[in-house]
Amino acid sequence: MPIYNCISPVNGIPMAAREKVATGITDAHCNSTGAPRNFVHVFFREVAQASERFDKPFFIEGVNRAGRPAEVVLALKKELRKALSDGAGVPLEQVGARITESPASWVMEGGDILPEPGEEDAKWFAAGESA
C-alpha cells in the first residue's frame, strides 16, 4: 500500500538514478515498518516549475496506513529524504517530504484489506510476499 511520489524538476532525477532512488525509498519504508518490499510503490513525476504546494524543488509525497507512532513517521520522512538525496545526487536541503495517512480499512493489497499497523502477523506478511 505505501505509495511514494517523487516530484522533481524536469530532468531533475535522471533515469539512470531512479532505480537507486526507488530502492532507497523501499529500504527506508521496509526498515521503518517491517512491510514486505513488494507492497511499496514508488512513482516519479516531473514538474515544469515549482508549485506553492511543494516547498522544495525535490519532494516526496507519501501515502501510508495510519496508526504508527509519530516518532516512526518522523524518522521515516528523514530516511525518505536521504534516499532521494543520495540516489539522485541532490543536496538534502533541497528535498522535502510529507506523509499522508489513511485508515488501513480503506486499502487493499493483493486483494486483501490491510490490517492496522502492529496487527500484522507472520501469516499475513507471508501472504503479502507472494501477492
Number of C-alpha atoms within 10 A of each C-alpha: 17 20 18 25 16 25 24 21 15 12 10 17 23 12 11 10 15 18 14 16 25 22 17 21 27 25 19 21 24 18 14 14 15 14 20 17 15 15 17 19 16 18 13 15 13 14 14 9 10 14 10 7 6 16 13 17 18 28 23 26 19 19 17 20 20 16 14 14 9 9 9 11 20 14 12 21 22 15 20 30 26 22 23 28 21 16 21 20 14 16 13 15 12 13 24 23 23 17 19 11 15 13 14 17 13 9 16 12 13 13 9 13 12 19 16 14 16 10 8 13 9 8 8 13 14 11 12 18 13 9 12
